[in-house]
Amino acid sequence: MNPDAEFSPLVRASSASGKDAAMLNAPVAWATSCPLEEAVEPRFAAPANPALARLCGALDAAFRAAAHAAEPSHSAEFARRVRAALSLAAADETLLTPAQREGAADRYRRHLLAADRHGRYALAALVWQPGQASPVHAHHTWCGYAVVDGTLTETVYDWNEAAGCATEARTHPRETGAVSYTRAGTTGIHKLGNCSAAPAVSLHLYGVPGTQIATHVNDLVRVEASALR
């Protein structure tokens, strides 16, 4: 697996420097129990964890409810159901095992939880130690997340089409129970990080097969130069 695969060529070729450049070159830490080089979907089985099984069932129902739509992720009903499913799952203390709450010392860590047998979605738990953050990114696919434990800080960016870069718009805390959903594209550019003194855990849903979760989700974008200083 190429740990830099989810970085767009535009960003890799940009003139970002200092702390931001280091962040762009830092791969995500994956749990060793989730080797994404192997095919996930052919080995798919219903999750043994009841809470995770309920979440997958709710997501299946969301797809059925949006079966009439050419693109389910554009359906308001689909978005509502996904947000509700993530909210209920994040509030269930049995959703994650202790091993799935383990972080990494040098970067945030992702644990693959489940992958849809039809390749429609993948679920992962992200563990953030204090000070860890994602780079600024848009998304190649629809996605959503819910904060399971702790507090994350989300910085939202506007896309300047003429300049070909993102501009910081606002920053706000995402406390336990917070839920977000966004479509693919530049309408949901953001950065997530843990600015608190305690670890944080979040549940993430991506509209890709499990084997593509490391390469077809985040689309790193160029940030306005003044924001990097």
N, CA, C and O of each residue as an XYZ file, in Angstrom:
916
protein
N       0.843     -1.194      0.000
C       0.000      0.000      0.000
C       0.875      1.239      0.000
O       1.830      1.336      0.771
N       0.548      2.180     -0.861
C       1.264      3.444     -0.908
C       0.671      4.389      0.124
O      -0.467      4.824     -0.055
N       1.378      4.729      1.193
C       0.796      5.555      2.243
C       0.513      6.968      1.796
O      -0.184      7.703      2.496
N       1.036      7.374      0.643
C       0.833      8.720      0.150
C      -0.219      8.752     -0.956
O      -0.411      9.781     -1.603
N      -0.895      7.632     -1.173
C      -1.763      7.510     -2.330
C      -2.971      8.425     -2.275
O      -3.506      8.790     -3.322
N      -3.427      8.814     -1.064
C      -4.615      9.648     -1.018
C      -4.287     11.134     -1.123
O      -5.181     11.970     -0.989
N      -3.036     11.475     -1.358
C      -2.660     12.859     -1.558
C      -2.737     13.172     -3.049
O      -2.139     12.460     -3.855
N      -3.457     14.215     -3.427
C      -3.602     14.534     -4.835
C      -2.287     15.044     -5.401
O      -1.495     15.628     -4.661
N      -2.026     14.840     -6.710
C      -0.805     15.336     -7.337
C      -0.651     16.841     -7.183
O       0.466     17.347     -7.079
N      -1.781     17.563     -7.169
C      -1.729     19.010     -7.011
C      -1.061     19.403     -5.717
O      -0.233     20.314     -5.690
N      -1.418     18.717     -4.636
C      -0.852     19.059     -3.335
C       0.592     18.605     -3.237
O       1.431     19.327     -2.698
N       0.896     17.416     -3.752
C       2.272     16.934     -3.666
C       3.216     17.858     -4.420
O       4.399     17.948     -4.092
N       2.690     18.545     -5.431
C       3.543     19.421     -6.230
C       3.492     20.861     -5.761
O       4.166     21.719     -6.330
N       2.689     21.147     -4.714
C       2.534     22.518     -4.255
C       3.748     22.953     -3.458
O       4.665     22.171     -3.202
N       3.731     24.229     -3.068
C       4.889     24.797     -2.366
C       4.667     24.856     -0.872
O       5.300     25.668     -0.197
N       3.790     24.024     -0.326
C       3.581     23.999      1.124
C       4.898     23.698      1.818
O       5.712     22.925      1.313
N       5.104     24.311      2.977
C       6.372     24.143      3.677
C       6.141     24.039      5.172
O       5.014     24.163      5.650
N       7.238     23.807      5.915
C       7.167     23.791      7.368
C       6.281     22.688      7.881
O       6.294     21.569      7.367
N       5.499     23.017      8.915
C       4.654     22.024      9.568
C       3.657     21.421      8.608
O       3.379     20.224      8.679
N       3.095     22.248      7.683
C       2.095     21.734      6.753
C       2.701     20.757      5.783
O       2.073     19.752      5.451
N       3.905     21.021      5.319
C       4.555     20.090      4.403
C       4.839     18.777      5.099
O       4.687     17.710      4.503
N       5.247     18.843      6.348
C       5.516     17.621      7.098
C       4.238     16.812      7.253
O       4.266     15.584      7.172
N       3.092     17.506      7.478
C       1.832     16.811      7.621
C       1.437     16.121      6.328
O       0.907     15.011      6.353
N       1.690     16.773      5.188
C       1.333     16.177      3.905
C       2.117     14.909      3.644
O       1.626     14.008      2.965
N       3.322     14.822      4.169
C       4.169     13.669      3.916
C       4.042     12.580      4.972
O       4.692     11.539      4.875
N       3.206     12.815      5.983
C       3.062     11.838      7.069
C       1.922     10.889      6.759
O       0.777     11.336      6.685
N       2.177      9.599      6.574
C       1.104      8.655      6.286
C       0.259      8.392      7.516
O       0.691      8.606      8.648
N      -0.956      7.923      7.269
C      -1.837      7.547      8.364
C      -1.376      6.208      8.924
O      -0.941      5.335      8.172
N      -1.469      6.045     10.222
C      -1.126      4.758     10.834
C      -2.332      3.845     10.758
O      -3.403      4.177     11.267
N      -2.162      2.699     10.125
C      -3.237      1.716     10.035
C      -3.016      0.624     11.062
O      -1.877      0.250     11.341
N      -4.091      0.115     11.621
C      -3.997     -1.005     12.543
C      -3.449     -2.211     11.790
O      -3.886     -2.505     10.678
N      -2.496     -2.905     12.395
C      -1.884     -4.046     11.727
C      -2.879     -5.180     11.521
O      -2.636     -6.080     10.716
N      -3.993     -5.145     12.237
C      -4.995     -6.190     12.077
C      -5.882     -5.975     10.859
O      -6.751     -6.800     10.575
N      -5.675     -4.871     10.133
C      -6.484     -4.559      8.959
C      -5.606     -4.414      7.727
O      -5.413     -3.291      7.261
N      -5.057     -5.508      7.171
C      -4.173     -5.417      6.011
C      -4.959     -5.142      4.742
O      -5.513     -6.067      4.148
N      -5.017     -3.874      4.310
C      -5.858     -3.519      3.183
C      -5.312     -4.015      1.859
O      -5.996     -3.922      0.840
N      -4.073     -4.548      1.847
C      -3.574     -5.110      0.608
C      -4.377     -6.343      0.224
O      -4.421     -6.710     -0.950
N      -5.013     -6.986      1.198
C      -5.818     -8.154      0.925
C      -7.226     -7.729      0.525
O      -7.687     -6.659      0.921
N      -7.905     -8.553     -0.249
C      -9.277     -8.250     -0.639
C     -10.180     -8.360      0.580
O     -10.165     -9.369      1.285
N     -10.962     -7.320      0.824
C     -11.815     -7.314      2.001
C     -13.193     -7.877      1.679
O     -13.701     -8.726      2.411
N     -13.805     -7.411      0.584
C     -15.182     -7.785      0.293
C     -15.386     -9.286      0.099
O     -16.366     -9.810      0.628
N     -14.524    -10.021     -0.629
C     -14.759    -11.452     -0.796
C     -14.779    -12.217      0.521
O     -15.375    -13.291      0.598
N     -14.132    -11.679      1.566
C     -14.090    -12.363      2.848
C     -15.153    -11.799      3.801
O     -15.166    -12.116      4.990
N     -16.054    -10.948      3.253
C     -17.009    -10.253      4.105
C     -17.946    -11.246      4.786
O     -18.444    -12.186      4.167
N     -18.166    -11.016      6.054
C     -19.166    -11.771      6.805
C     -19.904    -10.770      7.685
O     -19.356     -9.722      8.025
N     -21.121    -11.079      8.049
C     -21.878    -10.179      8.913
C     -21.091     -9.933     10.191
O     -20.592    -10.885     10.792
N     -20.964     -8.667     10.630
C     -20.192     -8.372     11.834
C     -20.698     -9.145     13.044
O     -21.903     -9.223     13.285
N     -19.776     -9.709     13.796
C     -20.149    -10.443     14.999
C     -20.604     -9.489     16.101
O     -21.412     -9.858     16.953
N     -20.084     -8.268     16.081
C     -20.458     -7.260     17.065
C     -21.890     -6.798     16.772
O     -22.137     -6.250     15.697
N     -22.839     -7.000     17.690
C     -24.232     -6.615     17.430
C     -24.401     -5.137     17.099
O     -25.204     -4.787     16.234
N     -23.657     -4.267     17.775
C     -23.781     -2.836     17.516
C     -23.335     -2.503     16.095
O     -23.966     -1.699     15.409
N     -22.252     -3.124     15.663
C     -21.759     -2.896     14.313
C     -22.714     -3.496     13.284
O     -22.930     -2.918     12.219
N     -23.282     -4.656     13.606
C     -24.261     -5.280     12.708
C     -25.494     -4.396     12.541
O     -26.041     -4.290     11.444
N     -25.934     -3.759     13.634
C     -27.094     -2.858     13.555
C     -26.774     -1.658     12.677
O     -27.614     -1.212     11.896
N     -25.563     -1.140     12.804
C     -25.161     -0.005     11.979
C     -25.163     -0.389     10.503
O     -25.682      0.351      9.667
N     -24.587     -1.539     10.185
C     -24.563     -1.987      8.786
C     -25.982     -2.208      8.267
O     -26.275     -1.909      7.109
N     -26.864     -2.731      9.124
C     -28.254     -2.915      8.722
C     -28.941     -1.591      8.436
O     -29.717     -1.482      7.486
N     -28.658     -0.585      9.254
C     -29.244      0.736      9.040
C     -28.722      1.369      7.753
O     -29.464      2.058      7.054
N     -27.459      1.139      7.439
C     -26.901      1.674      6.196
C     -27.511      0.971      4.988
O     -27.790      1.608      3.972
N     -27.717     -0.333      5.094
C     -28.383     -1.066      4.015
C     -29.783     -0.496      3.783
O     -30.221     -0.347      2.642
N     -30.481     -0.178      4.878
C     -31.821      0.390      4.767
C     -31.777      1.769      4.109
O     -32.684      2.129      3.359
N     -30.727      2.537      4.387
C     -30.584      3.856      3.764
C     -30.429      3.722      2.253
O     -30.995      4.509      1.494
N     -29.669      2.737      1.823
C     -29.518      2.507      0.385
C     -30.836      2.061     -0.244
O     -31.166      2.482     -1.353
N     -31.583      1.222      0.448
C     -32.871      0.791     -0.097
C     -33.831      1.969     -0.220
O     -34.578      2.071     -1.192
N     -33.806      2.862      0.779
C     -34.698      4.021      0.755
C     -34.352      4.982     -0.373
O     -35.209      5.736     -0.834
N     -33.098      4.958     -0.818
C     -32.653      5.865     -1.876
C     -32.477      5.146     -3.208
O     -31.788      5.635     -4.103
N     -33.113      3.973     -3.330
C     -32.943      3.171     -4.544
C     -33.451      3.889     -5.788
O     -33.012      3.598     -6.900
N     -34.369      4.819     -5.603
C     -34.928      5.546     -6.746
C     -33.973      6.602     -7.287
O     -34.130      7.056     -8.421
N     -32.985      6.997     -6.487
C     -32.081      8.084     -6.868
C     -30.947      7.569     -7.747
O     -30.414      6.482     -7.521
N     -30.584      8.366     -8.753
C     -29.465      7.991     -9.610
C     -28.178      7.925     -8.799
O     -27.328      7.071     -9.053
N     -28.028      8.813     -7.835
C     -26.885      8.829     -6.917
C     -27.428      8.920     -5.498
O     -27.865      9.992     -5.077
N     -27.409      7.812     -4.747
C     -28.001      7.813     -3.401
C     -27.477      8.916     -2.498
O     -28.237      9.476     -1.708
N     -26.188      9.242     -2.597
C     -25.607     10.228     -1.690
C     -26.180     11.627     -1.892
O     -25.986     12.499     -1.045
N     -26.887     11.857     -3.008
C     -27.508     13.160     -3.269
C     -28.928     13.227     -2.713
O     -29.574     14.273     -2.763
N     -29.401     12.117     -2.191
C     -30.749     12.058     -1.652
C     -30.786     12.576     -0.217
O     -29.985     12.163      0.621
N     -31.728     13.489      0.062
C     -31.858     14.032      1.416
C     -32.232     12.934      2.410
O     -31.778     12.956      3.554
N     -33.050     11.981      1.987
C     -33.449     10.880      2.859
C     -32.261      9.995      3.197
O     -32.118      9.542      4.332
N     -31.408      9.750      2.207
C     -30.206      8.955      2.436
C     -29.310      9.651      3.456
O     -28.827      9.012      4.390
N     -29.084     10.943      3.290
C     -28.241     11.702      4.217
C     -28.822     11.665      5.627
O     -28.088     11.503      6.602
N     -30.139     11.816      5.732
C     -30.782     11.802      7.057
C     -30.590     10.453      7.731
O     -30.261     10.385      8.916
N     -30.797      9.384      6.980
C     -30.672      8.048      7.545
C     -29.221      7.742      7.949
O     -28.979      7.122      8.985
N     -28.273      8.177      7.137
C     -26.866      7.937      7.453
C     -26.470      8.665      8.727
O     -25.808      8.093      9.593
N     -26.869      9.910      8.844
C     -26.551     10.680     10.044
C     -27.169     10.028     11.288
O     -26.523      9.934     12.332
N     -28.427      9.579     11.168
C     -29.096      8.945     12.307
C     -28.396      7.638     12.686
O     -28.242      7.335     13.869
N     -27.973      6.868     11.683
C     -27.298      5.597     11.950
C     -25.960      5.818     12.640
O     -25.614      5.096     13.575
N     -25.215      6.805     12.187
C     -23.922      7.112     12.805
C     -24.111      7.601     14.243
O     -23.344      7.243     15.137
N     -25.127      8.412     14.450
C     -25.385      8.945     15.792
C     -25.705      7.832     16.777
O     -25.170      7.807     17.885
N     -26.575      6.913     16.379
C     -26.941      5.804     17.266
C     -25.743      4.893     17.541
O     -25.539      4.454     18.673
N     -24.963      4.616     16.511
C     -23.812      3.730     16.677
C     -22.764      4.349     17.589
O     -22.189      3.662     18.434
N     -22.514      5.639     17.424
C     -21.488      6.310     18.223
C     -21.860      6.349     19.702
O     -20.984      6.417     20.565
N     -23.148      6.307     19.992
C     -23.601      6.362     21.386
C     -23.589      4.994     22.056
O     -23.815      4.893     23.262
N     -23.328      3.937     21.282
C     -23.334      2.580     21.818
C     -21.938      2.228     22.335
O     -20.990      2.153     21.553
N     -21.810      2.014     23.629
C     -20.511      1.736     24.236
C     -19.916      0.408     23.797
O     -18.725      0.169     23.997
N     -20.724     -0.455     23.205
C     -20.235     -1.765     22.780
C     -19.750     -1.763     21.325
O     -19.323     -2.802     20.821
N     -19.809     -0.626     20.653
C     -19.457     -0.576     19.234
C     -18.007     -0.967     18.978
O     -17.720     -1.707     18.037
N     -17.089     -0.472     19.814
C     -15.660     -0.684     19.585
C     -15.038     -1.531     20.690
O     -15.400     -1.412     21.861
N     -14.115     -2.371     20.308
C     -13.352     -3.156     21.273
C     -12.207     -2.304     21.805
O     -11.880     -1.281     21.203
N     -11.590     -2.698     22.913
C     -10.426     -1.949     23.404
C      -9.322     -1.835     22.348
O      -8.666     -0.797     22.250
N      -9.114     -2.885     21.566
C      -8.074     -2.844     20.536
C      -8.395     -1.819     19.462
O      -7.488     -1.228     18.875
N      -9.688     -1.602     19.198
C     -10.095     -0.638     18.170
C     -10.082      0.785     18.684
O     -10.393      1.717     17.942
N      -9.727      0.963     19.938
C      -9.566      2.300     20.520
C      -8.092      2.644     20.738
O      -7.773      3.671     21.337
N      -7.209      1.795     20.258
C      -5.783      2.041     20.436
C      -5.272      3.017     19.377
O      -5.601      2.906     18.196
N      -4.462      3.975     19.827
C      -3.912      4.963     18.914
C      -2.459      4.685     18.595
O      -1.921      3.634     18.943
N      -1.832      5.639     17.928
C      -0.413      5.567     17.585
C       0.257      6.830     18.102
O      -0.373      7.883     18.199
N       1.527      6.718     18.430
C       2.223      7.849     19.054
C       2.490      8.988     18.090
O       2.492     10.150     18.496
N       2.718      8.676     16.814
C       3.198      9.714     15.894
C       2.170     10.207     14.887
O       2.446     11.164     14.164
N       0.984      9.585     14.810
C      -0.028     10.033     13.858
C      -1.365      9.396     14.219
O      -1.416      8.395     14.934
N      -2.448      9.990     13.715
C      -3.742      9.388     14.038
C      -3.846      8.028     13.361
O      -3.233      7.785     12.321
N      -4.632      7.150     13.970
C      -4.678      5.760     13.531
C      -6.086      5.354     13.108
O      -7.068      5.765     13.725
N      -6.179      4.550     12.057
C      -7.473      4.070     11.582
C      -7.572      2.551     11.733
O      -6.641      1.810     11.417
N      -8.729      2.116     12.226
C      -9.026      0.688     12.340
C     -10.204      0.383     11.408
O     -11.291      0.930     11.599
N     -10.013     -0.460     10.424
C     -11.103     -0.859      9.550
C     -12.066     -1.743     10.327
O     -11.658     -2.759     10.890
N     -13.343     -1.365     10.363
C     -14.342     -2.094     11.147
C     -15.194     -3.031     10.299
O     -15.470     -4.161     10.701
N     -15.607     -2.563      9.132
C     -16.483     -3.367      8.277
C     -16.432     -2.826      6.857
O     -16.170     -1.644      6.634
N     -16.688     -3.722      5.893
C     -16.756     -3.345      4.491
C     -17.966     -4.020      3.862
O     -18.152     -5.229      4.000
N     -18.777     -3.246      3.181
C     -19.984     -3.759      2.554
C     -19.642     -4.777      1.469
O     -18.720     -4.560      0.684
N     -20.373     -5.874      1.422
C     -20.083     -6.932      0.445
C     -20.313     -6.458     -0.988
O     -19.766     -7.037     -1.927
N     -21.111     -5.418     -1.159
C     -21.380     -4.885     -2.492
C     -20.447     -3.733     -2.856
O     -20.564     -3.150     -3.934
N     -19.529     -3.411     -1.961
C     -18.567     -2.353     -2.232
C     -19.119     -0.948     -2.099
O     -18.519      0.002     -2.602
N     -20.263     -0.799     -1.424
C     -20.888      0.521     -1.341
C     -20.308      1.401     -0.250
O     -20.393      2.626     -0.342
N     -19.716      0.806      0.788
C     -19.188      1.610      1.879
C     -18.186      0.820      2.709
O     -18.113     -0.407      2.640
N     -17.418      1.566      3.493
C     -16.495      0.985      4.469
C     -16.574      1.826      5.734
O     -16.788      3.037      5.680
N     -16.398      1.166      6.872
C     -16.459      1.823      8.170
C     -15.118      1.713      8.873
O     -14.472      0.666      8.832
N     -14.701      2.793      9.517
C     -13.425      2.782     10.236
C     -13.541      3.602     11.512
O     -14.303      4.566     11.584
N     -12.770      3.198     12.517
C     -12.636      3.984     13.742
C     -11.305      4.710     13.671
O     -10.279      4.095     13.380
N     -11.308      6.009     13.932
C     -10.087      6.807     13.947
C      -9.773      7.197     15.384
O     -10.645      7.656     16.121
N      -8.523      7.010     15.768
C      -8.082      7.326     17.126
C      -7.070      8.456     17.044
O      -6.069      8.365     16.334
N      -7.349      9.524     17.785
C      -6.543     10.745     17.742
C      -5.907     11.000     19.098
O      -6.611     11.206     20.087
N      -4.602     10.988     19.152
C      -3.917     11.403     20.366
C      -3.854     12.940     20.387
O      -3.989     13.571     19.339
N      -3.651     13.546     21.562
C      -3.564     15.004     21.619
C      -2.538     15.555     20.618
O      -1.410     15.068     20.531
N      -2.946     16.557     19.883
C      -2.054     17.204     18.927
C      -2.076     16.608     17.526
O      -1.503     17.190     16.605
N      -2.717     15.472     17.345
C      -2.753     14.838     16.022
C      -3.889     15.420     15.179
O      -4.956     15.755     15.694
N      -3.635     15.533     13.874
C      -4.624     16.139     12.987
C      -4.459     15.615     11.572
O      -3.397     15.118     11.198
N      -5.512     15.733     10.801
C      -5.455     15.398      9.387
C      -4.971     16.617      8.615
O      -5.034     17.734      9.129
N      -4.491     16.426      7.393
C      -4.233     17.579      6.542
C      -5.556     18.129      6.018
O      -6.588     17.472      6.158
N      -5.550     19.295      5.430
C      -6.751     19.873      4.826
C      -7.108     19.046      3.590
O      -6.251     18.777      2.748
N      -8.371     18.646      3.486
C      -8.744     17.796      2.361
C     -10.211     17.945      1.981
O     -11.061     18.277      2.807
N     -10.475     17.691      0.712
C     -11.831     17.483      0.206
C     -12.029     15.970      0.143
O     -11.253     15.220      0.735
N     -13.056     15.518     -0.567
C     -13.328     14.083     -0.613
C     -13.654     13.624     -2.028
O     -14.386     14.285     -2.765
N     -13.089     12.471     -2.387
C     -13.412     11.845     -3.664
C     -14.784     11.182     -3.606
O     -15.379     10.895     -4.644
N     -15.283     10.939     -2.409
C     -16.531     10.197     -2.221
C     -17.370     10.842     -1.128
O     -16.876     11.659     -0.351
N     -18.644     10.468     -1.077
C     -19.474     10.902      0.039
C     -18.959     10.232      1.325
O     -18.387      9.143      1.279
N     -19.163     10.881      2.439
C     -18.684     10.309      3.700
C     -19.377     10.983      4.877
O     -20.040     12.010      4.734
N     -19.202     10.376      6.034
C     -19.754     10.946      7.248
C     -18.953     10.489      8.446
O     -18.225      9.499      8.376
N     -19.085     11.211      9.545
C     -18.389     10.793     10.762
C     -19.188     11.207     11.991
O     -20.035     12.099     11.944
N     -18.886     10.524     13.092
C     -19.472     10.862     14.384
C     -18.377     10.750     15.439
O     -17.544      9.846     15.378
N     -18.376     11.656     16.395
C     -17.387     11.619     17.476
C     -17.884     10.650     18.542
O     -18.963     10.831     19.106
N     -17.090      9.625     18.808
C     -17.451      8.587     19.771
C     -17.039      8.979     21.188
O     -17.823      8.854     22.129
N     -15.812      9.450     21.329
C     -15.286      9.863     22.633
C     -14.396     11.090     22.451
O     -13.724     11.241     21.430
N     -14.404     11.959     23.453
C     -13.510     13.114     23.420
C     -14.050     14.245     22.569
O     -15.231     14.281     22.223
N     -13.161     15.165     22.242
C     -13.521     16.343     21.453
C     -12.519     16.542     20.328
O     -11.308     16.537     20.553
N     -13.029     16.717     19.122
C     -12.197     17.072     17.975
C     -12.451     18.519     17.602
O     -13.477     19.093     17.968
N     -11.530     19.097     16.886
C     -11.700     20.443     16.357
C     -11.758     20.343     14.837
O     -10.873     19.762     14.209
N     -12.800     20.909     14.259
C     -12.955     20.887     12.806
C     -12.799     22.293     12.239
O     -13.477     23.226     12.668
N     -11.914     22.431     11.287
C     -11.751     23.680     10.562
C     -12.331     23.486      9.174
O     -11.942     22.564      8.457
N     -13.255     24.347      8.795
C     -13.947     24.252      7.514
C     -13.369     25.285      6.557
O     -13.039     26.400      6.959
N     -13.250     24.905      5.283
C     -12.652     25.770      4.271
C     -13.614     25.980      3.108
O     -14.403     25.100      2.764
N     -13.530     27.177      2.505
C     -14.252     27.474      1.276
C     -13.313     27.256      0.093
O     -12.108     27.487      0.199
N     -13.866     26.814     -1.027
C     -13.068     26.582     -2.213
C     -13.120     27.787     -3.133
O     -14.200     28.221     -3.533
N     -11.954     28.331     -3.471
C     -11.837     29.447     -4.397
C     -11.490     28.881     -5.767
O     -10.330     28.571     -6.037
N     -12.471     28.748     -6.618
C     -12.283     28.122     -7.920
C     -11.302     28.910     -8.775
O     -10.466     28.326     -9.465
N     -11.400     30.229     -8.729
C     -10.533     31.055     -9.559
C      -9.067     30.910     -9.162
O      -8.190     30.839    -10.023
N      -8.805     30.866     -7.854
C      -7.429     30.760     -7.369
C      -6.951     29.318     -7.283
O      -5.754     29.061     -7.157
N      -7.887     28.379     -7.352
C      -7.515     26.965     -7.253
C      -6.981     26.594     -5.886
O      -6.054     25.792     -5.779
N      -7.558     27.171     -4.833
C      -7.090     26.861     -3.479
C      -8.229     27.006     -2.485
O      -9.288     27.538     -2.819
N      -8.012     26.536     -1.269
C      -9.006     26.607     -0.203
C      -8.666     27.735      0.764
O      -7.495     28.018      1.017
N      -9.699     28.374      1.297
C      -9.526     29.468      2.254
C     -10.255     29.119      3.546
O     -11.415     28.708      3.517
N      -9.582     29.280      4.666
C     -10.188     28.954      5.957
C     -11.411     29.812      6.204
O     -11.373     31.030      6.028
N     -12.516     29.162      6.620
C     -13.768     29.866      6.857
C     -14.112     29.959      8.341
O     -14.440     31.037      8.836
N     -14.037     28.825      9.055
C     -14.402     28.833     10.475
C     -13.868     27.571     11.147
O     -13.587     26.567     10.493
N     -13.739     27.648     12.454
C     -13.290     26.517     13.261
C     -14.232     26.351     14.440
O     -14.619     27.333     15.074
N     -14.601     25.113     14.735
C     -15.486     24.883     15.863
C     -15.228     23.509     16.456
O     -14.755     22.612     15.758
N     -15.536     23.333     17.745
C     -15.333     22.029     18.393
C     -16.381     21.027     17.948
O     -17.525     21.381     17.663
N     -15.970     19.772     17.895
C     -16.887     18.666     17.621
C     -16.820     17.731     18.824
O     -15.913     16.906     18.934
N     -17.775     17.868     19.709
C     -17.758     17.109     20.949
C     -18.410     15.738     20.768
O     -18.999     15.450     19.726
N     -18.297     14.912     21.784
C     -18.871     13.569     21.743
C     -20.331     13.620     21.300
O     -21.134     14.361     21.867
N     -20.666     12.828     20.284
C     -22.028     12.797     19.758
C     -22.224     13.626     18.515
O     -23.245     13.483     17.843
N     -21.280     14.494     18.182
C     -21.405     15.318     16.980
C     -21.369     14.429     15.739
O     -20.622     13.452     15.690
N     -22.182     14.772     14.737
C     -22.288     13.984     13.510
C     -22.180     14.910     12.311
O     -22.692     16.030     12.329
N     -21.508     14.431     11.265
C     -21.358     15.209     10.044
C     -21.524     14.312      8.825
O     -21.181     13.130      8.865
N     -22.046     14.874      7.751
C     -22.203     14.150      6.486
C     -21.906     15.119      5.347
O     -22.323     16.276      5.394
N     -21.196     14.660      4.335
C     -20.908     15.518      3.189
C     -20.854     14.708      1.910
O     -20.535     13.519      1.928
N     -21.164     15.353      0.805
C     -21.053     14.724     -0.500
C     -19.620     14.831     -0.995
O     -18.790     15.516     -0.396
N     -19.345     14.153     -2.081
C     -18.026     14.254     -2.699
C     -17.834     15.645     -3.295
O     -18.802     16.326     -3.635
N     -16.581     16.055     -3.417
C     -16.284     17.339     -4.047
C     -15.719     18.366     -3.097
O     -15.292     18.041     -1.989
N     -15.719     19.614     -3.542
C     -15.074     20.689     -2.788
C     -16.039     21.443     -1.878
O     -15.687     22.493     -1.341
N     -17.255     20.919     -1.699
C     -18.201     21.604     -0.803
C     -17.981     21.216      0.650
O     -18.555     21.833      1.547
N     -17.150     20.193      0.896
C     -16.931     19.737      2.268
C     -15.463     19.712      2.648
O     -15.010     18.770      3.298
N     -14.712     20.732      2.255
C     -13.288     20.780      2.588
C     -13.120     21.064      4.080
O     -13.741     21.978      4.621
N     -12.278     20.274      4.731
C     -12.084     20.499      6.164
C     -10.767     19.881      6.633
O     -10.041     19.227      5.885
N     -10.505     20.128      7.913
C      -9.373     19.543      8.613
C      -9.870     19.142      9.993
O     -10.518     19.934     10.677
N      -9.572     17.923     10.401
C      -9.953     17.453     11.724
C      -8.704     17.258     12.576
O      -7.664     16.823     12.081
N      -8.815     17.580     13.843
C      -7.673     17.393     14.724
C      -8.095     17.348     16.177
O      -9.206     17.737     16.534
N      -7.190     16.867     17.002
C      -7.432     16.779     18.439
C      -6.601     17.846     19.135
O      -5.395     17.685     19.327
N      -7.254     18.926     19.507
C      -6.579     20.030     20.193
C      -6.715     19.926     21.709
O      -6.279     20.817     22.438
N      -7.316     18.849     22.176
C      -7.525     18.680     23.620
C      -6.337     17.970     24.251
O      -5.368     17.626     23.574
N      -6.427     17.757     25.558
C      -5.344     17.089     26.287
C      -5.614     15.608     26.484
O      -4.835     14.922     27.146
N      -6.710     15.102     25.915
C      -7.072     13.695     26.073
C      -7.297     13.061     24.700
O      -7.611     13.769     23.743
N      -7.144     11.746     24.588
C      -7.396     11.080     23.311
C      -8.849     11.253     22.868
O      -9.736     11.490     23.688
N      -9.074     11.132     21.570
C     -10.424     11.205     21.010
C     -10.591     10.066     20.008
O      -9.628      9.616     19.388
N     -11.837      9.613     19.863
C     -12.146      8.523     18.934
C     -13.339      8.941     18.085
O     -14.309      9.498     18.599
N     -13.268      8.672     16.792
C     -14.378      9.003     15.909
C     -14.685      7.824     14.995
O     -13.816      7.002     14.705
N     -15.924      7.755     14.549
C     -16.418      6.716     13.653
C     -16.607      7.328     12.279
O     -17.294      8.341     12.143
N     -16.002      6.721     11.242
C     -16.060      7.298      9.904
C     -16.642      6.313      8.901
O     -16.334      5.121      8.921
N     -17.483      6.837      8.030
C     -18.138      6.068      6.979
C     -17.737      6.646      5.634
O     -17.873      7.849      5.411
N     -17.248      5.808      4.741
C     -16.804      6.247      3.419
C     -17.520      5.460      2.331
O     -17.727      4.255      2.470
N     -17.894      6.123      1.263
C     -18.608      5.475      0.181
C     -17.706      4.777     -0.809
O     -17.801      5.018     -2.013
N     -16.833      3.917     -0.324
C     -15.896      3.173     -1.176
C     -15.791      1.734     -0.670
O     -16.141      1.465      0.479
N     -15.317      0.805     -1.503
C     -15.034     -0.552     -1.009
C     -13.916     -0.503      0.030
O     -13.123      0.438      0.054
N     -13.858     -1.499      0.866
C     -12.833     -1.521      1.908
C     -11.429     -1.484      1.357
O     -10.536     -0.920      1.989
N     -11.209     -2.072      0.189
C      -9.867     -2.112     -0.391
C      -9.421     -0.753     -0.912
O      -8.245     -0.578     -1.230
N     -10.340      0.224     -1.009
C      -9.995      1.544     -1.533
C     -10.015      2.625     -0.466
O      -9.906      3.810     -0.779
N     -10.151      2.229      0.779
C     -10.305      3.217      1.841
C      -9.052      4.077      2.028
O      -9.148      5.209      2.502
N      -7.893      3.559      1.665
C      -6.651      4.323      1.840
C      -6.298      5.157      0.614
O      -5.391      5.987      0.673
N      -7.004      4.947     -0.496
C      -6.586      5.603     -1.739
C      -7.667      6.416     -2.433
O      -7.352      7.232     -3.299
N      -8.945      6.218     -2.075
C     -10.025      6.847     -2.829
C     -10.964      7.679     -1.959
O     -12.125      7.878     -2.317
N     -10.477      8.163     -0.826
C     -11.331      8.951      0.065
C     -10.900     10.413      0.092
O     -11.607     11.277     -0.428
N      -9.753     10.697      0.691
C      -9.308     12.078      0.860
C      -8.649     12.625     -0.399
O      -7.871     11.943     -1.066
N      -8.984     13.872     -0.702
C      -8.374     14.586     -1.826
C      -7.761     15.862     -1.255
O      -8.453     16.865     -1.078
N      -6.473     15.820     -0.971
C      -5.825     16.973     -0.369
C      -5.796     18.137     -1.347
O      -5.528     17.964     -2.536
N      -6.076     19.323     -0.828
C      -6.172     20.510     -1.667
C      -5.150     21.552     -1.234
O      -4.655     21.534     -0.107
N      -4.853     22.442     -2.140
C      -3.920     23.522     -1.838
C      -4.644     24.578     -1.004
O      -5.772     24.963     -1.310
N      -3.976     25.038      0.053
C      -4.557     26.039      0.942
C      -3.958     27.398      0.616
O      -2.788     27.494      0.244
N      -4.746     28.429      0.755
C      -4.296     29.789      0.519
C      -2.975     30.033      1.260
O      -2.861     29.712      2.443
N      -1.998     30.589      0.581
C      -0.646     30.722      1.128
C      -0.635     31.417      2.482
O       0.119     31.018      3.370
N      -1.456     32.449      2.656
C      -1.449     33.202      3.924
C      -1.879     32.337      5.091
O      -1.506     32.604      6.233
N      -2.669     31.291      4.815
C      -3.147     30.422      5.896
C      -2.075     29.483      6.381
O      -2.220     28.891      7.451
N      -0.988     29.322      5.623
C       0.079     28.421      6.007
C       1.113     29.083      6.891
O       1.968     28.403      7.458
N       1.052     30.391      7.016
C       2.052     31.132      7.787
C       1.715     31.136      9.275
O       2.452     31.715     10.073
